[in-house]
């Protein structure tokens, strides 16, 4: 009888230790699963191993943006712009709300000759060449008589064979839309260096379509500068600063308050009857890209169209509230 009781006690003791062992194993398994979900999975998906991140599946940028500025509902604005401009093939509009990526494209397939808007990718090619150590901002390039163009800017007034720093040429090209400065830069760049910018933007093939672009496709250039995806932060900031100093404020900027920064580039072609304005409107906490392209319109009418579109977009983004 005693032996039977001893066996029962031994079996109970063994069962107890099995339960304890099972509990320890379950705890280890649970901890492993939690670690996998909170550490390993996010690192595989987003390149981070931040174990303190409670919301690994959410946009990390939300931490820096107030919830009321995370606007996604632009349907009323889309309806408004469609009603007035969708039927006109001579007008192309692209709007992108940078905090959320929500966008509106009107006549998204209509293509226009970009004119001076191509000065931006050329400036980006210059900055990339400097980042590679092949040039310096303080290096000087020679102004040749063949570079001179009187249409935009004043550099053409300088004597031939005069030298100018690369930084000054880029500033003039972007801020003043100076054609002469632009031509000096293009002459000193390799075609492959400019094409590399187009390749990064996914617009290299536009050269095969008579050199024309839609408002939506061109806007990716400003998105790249805003995100510093092609150039360093310093150089992206530099180019956007120069673009914000443009004196041409009669198009999109004409509807913006004076205290709003607008980094943009205009494009005008008399032969193509094209008027374009594209850039980033730095509305407080609600920045957005706006590109408007028009053709076959008189200059004053083009200005009126851009002012109207700009005013509608700005008023909507500023007044929107949940």
BELKAKA-V226340 format. One record per run of one state. SS is the DSSP state (H for helix, E for strand, - for the rest). FROM is the first residue (numbers start at 0). LEN is the number of residues. If there is no record, write none. Layout:
ss=SS from=FROM len=LEN
ss=SS from=FROM len=LEN
This chain:
ss=- from=0 len=1
ss=H from=1 len=45
ss=- from=46 len=13
ss=H from=59 len=5
ss=- from=64 len=2
ss=H from=66 len=3
ss=- from=69 len=5
ss=H from=74 len=11
ss=- from=85 len=5
ss=E from=90 len=7
ss=- from=97 len=5
ss=E from=102 len=4
ss=- from=106 len=5
ss=E from=111 len=2
ss=- from=113 len=1
ss=H from=114 len=17
ss=- from=131 len=8
ss=E from=139 len=3
ss=- from=142 len=2
ss=H from=144 len=3
ss=- from=147 len=7
ss=H from=154 len=3
ss=- from=157 len=5
ss=E from=162 len=3
ss=H from=165 len=10
ss=- from=175 len=3
ss=H from=178 len=10
ss=- from=188 len=2
ss=H from=190 len=11
ss=- from=201 len=2
ss=H from=203 len=5
ss=- from=208 len=3
ss=E from=211 len=2
ss=- from=213 len=1
ss=H from=214 len=13
ss=- from=227 len=5
ss=H from=232 len=11
ss=- from=243 len=8
ss=H from=251 len=4
ss=- from=255 len=5
ss=E from=260 len=9
ss=- from=269 len=4
ss=E from=273 len=9
ss=- from=282 len=5
ss=E from=287 len=8
ss=- from=295 len=3
ss=H from=298 len=21
ss=- from=319 len=3
